[in-house]
């Protein structure tokens, strides 16, 4: 069975500080990994896909198959980054996204 | 391009009432999903449809039914609402293996 774990419910930082939101997964095959962001009372939006290896809004994420992790990082947090972040995994023939429980990021001025 | 559209945005039901949440996408996606979002629980899959004409149970299907009416539309029905079904419901769609696009959500309260 596939599982996504986000160990932190809440991450609180000051503007300009580095941010790392942790995501660990369990899956025996080759997963597709994603980060989604949900701003207050809005829909979830796709932020990153590991396969595209891109940087969006200054965020990056690297897939570490040895540690089964896909942590989301940003060197300098901004107040507008305050949101709920979900890590998700898709795998197998059905490619159904499985989500972690989410991490709430609060960036203080 | 509307993306994924859900109706209604808000709903209050009495215990035992029924209702259908509507979802439509205009991106020609094969796969569609219904999730519920609860505090501290993340998003849990209720039902999904890998293609038109097929539906399958997800993690928390009890108390729900779905219909994939055509490629565009995927509805979620609560036959007899219970307070435990108070939640925010999200519909999503995707191409196989790609990231999902979400609707704006339906905030449902069952009293």
Interface residues (C-beta under 8 A of the other chain):
Chain A: X6 X9 X32 X34 X36 X42 X43 X44 X45 X46 X49 X86 X88 X90 X94 X95 X96 X97 X98 X99 X100 X101 X102
Chain B: X4 X31 X33 X35 X40 X41 X42 X43 X44 X45 X48 X50 X56 X58 X90 X92 X94 X96 X97 X98 X99 X100 X101 X102 X103 X104 X105
